[in-house]
Amino acid sequence: MTELDNDSLRHEILSVAVSPDDEKLTQVQILGACGQDHAMMRIDHPVRLQVDGPLGDYAFAWCADLDVRLTGSVGHGVAEGLNSGAVRVRGNAGVGAGTAMSGGTLAIYGSANDRCGAAMRGGNIFVRGNVGDECGVGALGGMIVIGGDAGLRLGDAMSNVTVFIRGRAKTLADGVVEAPLRKREQLRLGLLLINASIRGDAKEFRRIVPEAMLQAEEASRGEVNPNWR
């Protein structure tokens, strides 16, 4: 990375031959990561990137199909606009991790700053540690899993999004409530934790959803299991 600019590095990655085996991606090792901004953005290529070292802002933004393993922390906007694939960060992340992502998986094995998952449309975000304020603000779809605590206004203006949190939030946003963690959600969360290589028992988490979403669930459940008394 110290010898190639961002465009040249992107071109080199896109030129790597794709493995014919979907279960065994071609692995590409990236050297020289030392805090560069805008690294490896807009790459749509089914290969596995192994990156050792920290990166700056907007790393892996607007990517698809990539399987990224980064050992190091990242700046703001990591995996912004992620469409598919997986980005795993063994470090901390700045503001806006996973902003506007529509699919795929973002796993952060440290902590994330404010507005994690802001405006996301789909996909899954896992944070092993804590998240800052306004996690999930304006999100319209997807799932956020928090292994630690959250800051202020968790879930502000989010819709059709589920947040699982092991710790506590300083405050929940208006219109967001804690919902029962039913067996179905426990199984779903357990599979997702395994997929993100995060240890934990699903029963340790609480489920946070928009109040309107919970009301819709309860109304649907009432139609299937009516109370005849």
C-alpha positions as CSV (number, residue, x, y, z in Angstrom):
1,M,0.0,0.0,0.0
2,T,3.0,2.3,0.4
3,E,3.9,1.8,-3.2
4,L,0.5,1.9,-4.9
5,D,-2.1,4.7,-4.9
6,N,-5.7,3.7,-4.1
7,D,-6.7,3.4,-7.8
8,S,-3.7,1.2,-8.6
9,L,-4.3,-1.0,-5.7
10,R,-8.0,-1.4,-6.6
11,H,-7.0,-2.4,-10.1
12,E,-4.5,-5.0,-8.9
13,I,-7.2,-6.5,-6.6
14,L,-9.8,-6.7,-9.4
15,S,-7.2,-8.4,-11.7
16,V,-6.8,-11.4,-9.2
17,A,-8.3,-14.6,-10.6
18,V,-11.4,-15.8,-8.9
19,S,-11.4,-19.3,-7.3
20,P,-13.7,-21.8,-9.0
21,D,-14.6,-23.1,-5.6
22,D,-17.1,-20.8,-3.9
23,E,-16.2,-22.3,-0.5
24,K,-12.5,-21.4,-0.8
25,L,-11.9,-17.9,-2.0
26,T,-8.6,-16.8,-3.4
27,Q,-6.6,-15.0,-0.7
28,V,-4.8,-11.8,-1.2
29,Q,-2.5,-10.4,1.4
30,I,-2.3,-6.6,1.5
31,L,0.9,-5.2,3.1
32,G,1.8,-1.7,4.2
33,A,-1.4,-0.6,5.9
34,C,-0.6,2.4,8.0
35,G,-3.7,4.5,8.4
36,Q,-4.4,5.4,4.7
37,D,-7.8,7.0,4.0
38,H,-10.3,5.7,1.3
39,A,-8.5,2.3,1.1
40,M,-10.0,-0.4,-1.1
41,M,-13.3,1.3,-1.9
42,R,-15.8,0.2,-4.5
43,I,-14.4,-3.3,-5.1
44,D,-16.9,-5.9,-6.3
45,H,-14.8,-9.0,-6.5
46,P,-15.2,-12.4,-4.7
47,V,-11.7,-12.7,-3.1
48,R,-10.5,-12.7,0.5
49,L,-8.3,-9.8,1.6
50,Q,-6.0,-10.2,4.5
51,V,-4.9,-6.8,5.7
52,D,-2.5,-6.3,8.7
53,G,-2.3,-2.8,10.1
54,P,-4.6,0.2,10.7
55,L,-6.6,2.0,8.0
56,G,-8.1,5.5,8.0
57,D,-11.5,6.8,6.9
58,Y,-13.9,5.0,4.5
59,A,-12.0,1.7,4.3
60,F,-13.9,-0.8,2.2
61,A,-16.8,1.6,1.5
62,W,-19.3,0.6,-1.2
63,C,-17.9,-2.9,-1.7
64,A,-19.6,-6.1,-2.6
65,D,-18.6,-9.8,-2.5
66,L,-15.3,-9.2,-0.8
67,D,-14.3,-11.2,2.3
68,V,-12.1,-8.9,4.4
69,R,-10.0,-9.8,7.4
70,L,-8.4,-6.7,8.9
71,T,-6.1,-6.8,11.9
72,G,-6.0,-3.2,13.1
73,S,-8.3,-0.3,13.8
74,V,-10.1,1.8,11.2
75,G,-11.3,5.4,11.0
76,H,-14.7,6.8,10.2
77,G,-17.1,5.2,7.7
78,V,-15.7,1.7,7.5
79,A,-17.8,-0.4,5.1
80,E,-20.1,2.5,4.3
81,G,-22.6,1.4,1.7
82,L,-21.5,-2.3,1.9
83,N,-23.7,-4.3,-0.5
84,S,-22.6,-7.9,0.2
85,G,-19.7,-10.0,1.5
86,A,-18.1,-9.6,4.9
87,V,-15.7,-7.1,6.5
88,R,-14.2,-8.2,9.8
89,V,-12.2,-5.7,11.8
90,R,-10.0,-6.9,14.7
91,G,-9.7,-3.5,16.2
92,N,-11.9,-0.4,16.9
93,A,-13.9,1.7,14.4
94,G,-14.6,5.4,14.2
95,V,-17.9,7.2,13.6
96,G,-20.5,5.9,11.2
97,A,-19.4,2.2,10.8
98,G,-21.6,0.5,8.3
99,T,-23.5,3.7,7.4
100,A,-26.0,3.1,4.6
101,M,-25.0,-0.5,4.1
102,S,-27.7,-2.6,2.3
103,G,-26.3,-6.1,2.8
104,G,-23.5,-8.3,3.9
105,T,-21.8,-8.5,7.3
106,L,-19.7,-6.0,9.2
107,A,-18.1,-7.4,12.4
108,I,-16.0,-5.2,14.7
109,Y,-14.1,-7.1,17.4
110,G,-13.4,-3.9,19.4
111,S,-15.7,-0.9,19.9
112,A,-17.4,1.5,17.5
113,N,-18.0,5.2,17.9
114,D,-21.1,7.3,17.3
115,R,-23.8,6.5,14.6
116,C,-22.8,2.9,14.0
117,G,-25.3,1.5,11.5
118,A,-26.8,4.9,10.6
119,A,-29.2,4.8,7.7
120,M,-28.5,1.2,7.0
121,R,-30.9,-0.6,4.7
122,G,-30.0,-4.2,5.3
123,G,-27.3,-6.6,6.4
124,N,-25.9,-7.3,9.8
125,I,-23.5,-5.4,12.1
126,F,-21.8,-7.0,15.0
127,V,-19.8,-5.0,17.6
128,R,-18.1,-7.1,20.3
129,G,-17.5,-4.0,22.5
130,N,-19.3,-0.8,23.0
131,V,-21.0,1.6,20.6
132,G,-21.3,5.4,20.9
133,D,-24.4,7.6,20.7
134,E,-27.2,7.3,18.1
135,C,-26.4,3.8,17.1
136,G,-28.8,2.8,14.3
137,V,-30.1,6.4,13.7
138,G,-32.3,6.5,10.7
139,A,-31.9,2.8,9.9
140,L,-34.6,1.2,7.8
141,G,-33.6,-2.5,7.7
142,G,-31.1,-5.0,9.0
143,M,-29.8,-6.1,12.4
144,I,-27.3,-4.6,14.9
145,V,-25.7,-6.8,17.6
146,I,-23.9,-5.0,20.4
147,G,-21.8,-7.1,22.8
148,G,-21.2,-4.3,25.3
149,D,-23.0,-1.0,26.1
150,A,-24.5,1.7,23.9
151,G,-24.5,5.5,24.3
152,L,-27.4,8.0,24.1
153,R,-30.5,7.7,21.9
154,L,-30.1,4.1,20.7
155,G,-32.3,3.4,17.7
156,D,-33.3,7.0,17.0
157,A,-35.8,7.1,14.1
158,M,-35.1,3.6,13.1
159,S,-37.7,1.4,11.4
160,N,-37.9,-2.4,10.8
161,V,-34.6,-2.9,12.5
162,T,-33.7,-5.1,15.4
163,V,-30.9,-4.3,17.9
164,F,-29.6,-7.0,20.2
165,I,-27.6,-5.7,23.1
166,R,-25.8,-7.6,25.9
167,G,-25.0,-4.5,28.1
168,R,-27.0,-1.4,28.7
169,A,-27.8,1.8,26.7
170,K,-27.6,5.2,28.4
171,T,-30.9,6.0,26.8
172,L,-33.3,4.6,24.2
173,A,-34.6,7.0,21.6
174,D,-38.3,8.0,21.6
175,G,-40.4,5.3,20.0
176,V,-38.0,2.5,20.7
177,V,-38.7,-0.2,23.3
178,E,-37.3,-3.4,24.7
179,A,-39.2,-6.4,23.4
180,P,-39.4,-10.0,24.6
181,L,-36.6,-12.3,23.4
182,R,-38.6,-15.2,22.1
183,K,-37.1,-18.6,21.2
184,R,-37.2,-17.7,17.5
185,E,-35.0,-14.6,18.1
186,Q,-32.6,-16.6,20.3
187,L,-32.1,-19.1,17.5
188,R,-31.7,-16.4,14.9
189,L,-29.2,-14.5,17.0
190,G,-27.2,-17.6,17.8
191,L,-26.7,-18.4,14.2
192,L,-25.6,-14.9,13.5
193,L,-23.1,-14.9,16.3
194,I,-21.6,-18.1,14.9
195,N,-21.4,-16.5,11.4
196,A,-19.6,-13.5,12.8
197,S,-17.2,-15.7,14.8
198,I,-18.3,-14.0,18.0
199,R,-18.6,-16.0,21.2
200,G,-21.7,-15.5,23.4
201,D,-25.0,-17.0,24.5
202,A,-28.0,-15.5,22.7
203,K,-29.9,-15.6,26.0
204,E,-27.5,-12.9,27.4
205,F,-28.9,-10.3,25.0
206,R,-31.9,-8.1,25.1
207,R,-33.9,-7.2,22.0
208,I,-34.6,-3.5,21.1
209,V,-37.1,-2.6,18.4
210,P,-39.3,0.3,17.3
211,E,-42.5,0.4,19.2
212,A,-44.5,0.2,16.0
213,M,-42.7,-3.0,15.0
214,L,-43.5,-4.6,18.3
215,Q,-47.2,-3.6,18.0
216,A,-47.3,-5.1,14.6
217,E,-45.7,-8.4,15.8
218,E,-48.3,-8.6,18.7
219,A,-51.2,-7.9,16.3
220,S,-50.0,-10.6,13.9
221,R,-49.5,-13.0,16.8
222,G,-53.0,-12.3,18.0
223,E,-54.5,-13.2,14.6
224,V,-52.7,-16.6,14.6
225,N,-53.3,-17.3,18.3
226,P,-56.6,-15.6,19.1
227,N,-57.7,-15.2,22.7
228,W,-61.1,-16.7,22.9
229,R,-61.7,-15.9,26.6
